């Protein structure tokens, strides 16, 4: 809230506490979902992530390390039978910022450094069963550590509801340094990590398919809807197209219950989240 762009975005909505602002506050989709009860936040967030969405996102782009700029792309897929009108935007965020502030915090993570093209984004219309590719130029300020920067994209409803809700239909993120290094003629491959479990829903097991640079370490954490860790799968990419099998057994080799699970993919290239249904 002490960086101008983040502050401006935050105040683009009516205040969650009777039109004003209070700290701390769990606030997603522009909607107040609880005050300082930290223990209830993981369940609330997991529940929101389990809400079905008709939108999928793929991100890619390039980064010129010499000039500290590039272009980022997001393709929004509409899997529904009706057209979607929503605002698309990108946000440059940075982790591990050391900045003493009046509230006593000194380290700040996922801080919004810049909204592209601006805080409310640009309106897109995605036909039913179709997709739209959205792109924007971006630049990384010399004061920002590019290794700590991500670009987040969001597709957000255009309607502000009475409870201050502007729903996020779907979001995604990718590290700037994974967008491909462009230094004149020395072009390196662009890696856009998309983790896809198949089959999904699954009965006896599923395979997580993804692409990473060879030698990159990865970890897949699987959580149930209450936030408990059901399984950890990890390894090192030995090919550009990896597949990891999960047989729906937990760390004690017991078969997990049927239901909805959240998977979290972690690597030095990028992080990703998704939903897995077990029958």
HELIX and SHEET records of a PDB file:
HELIX    1   1 UNK A    4  UNK A   10  1                                   7    
HELIX    2   2 UNK A   38  UNK A   49  1                                  12    
HELIX    3   3 UNK A  146  UNK A  148  5                                   3    
HELIX    4   4 UNK A  176  UNK A  178  5                                   3    
SHEET    1   A 2 UNK A  27  UNK A  28  0                                        
SHEET    2   A 2 UNK A  31  UNK A  32 -1                                        
SHEET    1   B 3 UNK A  55  UNK A  64  0                                        
SHEET    2   B 3 UNK A  69  UNK A  78 -1                                        
SHEET    3   B 3 UNK A 131  UNK A 139 -1                                        
SHEET    1   C 3 UNK A 111  UNK A 116  0                                        
SHEET    2   C 3 UNK A  84  UNK A  94 -1                                        
SHEET    3   C 3 UNK A 122  UNK A 126 -1                                        
SHEET    1   D 4 UNK A 111  UNK A 116  0                                        
SHEET    2   D 4 UNK A  84  UNK A  94 -1                                        
SHEET    3   D 4 UNK A 149  UNK A 157 -1                                        
SHEET    4   D 4 UNK A 168  UNK A 175 -1                                        
SHEET    1   E 2 UNK A  97  UNK A  98  0                                        
SHEET    2   E 2 UNK A 107  UNK A 108 -1                                        
SHEET    1   F 2 UNK A 182  UNK A 183  0                                        
SHEET    2   F 2 UNK A 186  UNK A 187 -1                                        
SHEET    1   G 3 UNK A 196  UNK A 198  0                                        
SHEET    2   G 3 UNK A 206  UNK A 210 -1                                        
SHEET    3   G 3 UNK A 242  UNK A 246 -1                                        
SHEET    1   H 4 UNK A 229  UNK A 236  0                                        
SHEET    2   H 4 UNK A 217  UNK A 224 -1                                        
SHEET    3   H 4 UNK A 259  UNK A 267 -1                                        
SHEET    4   H 4 UNK A 271  UNK A 278 -1                                        
END                                                                             
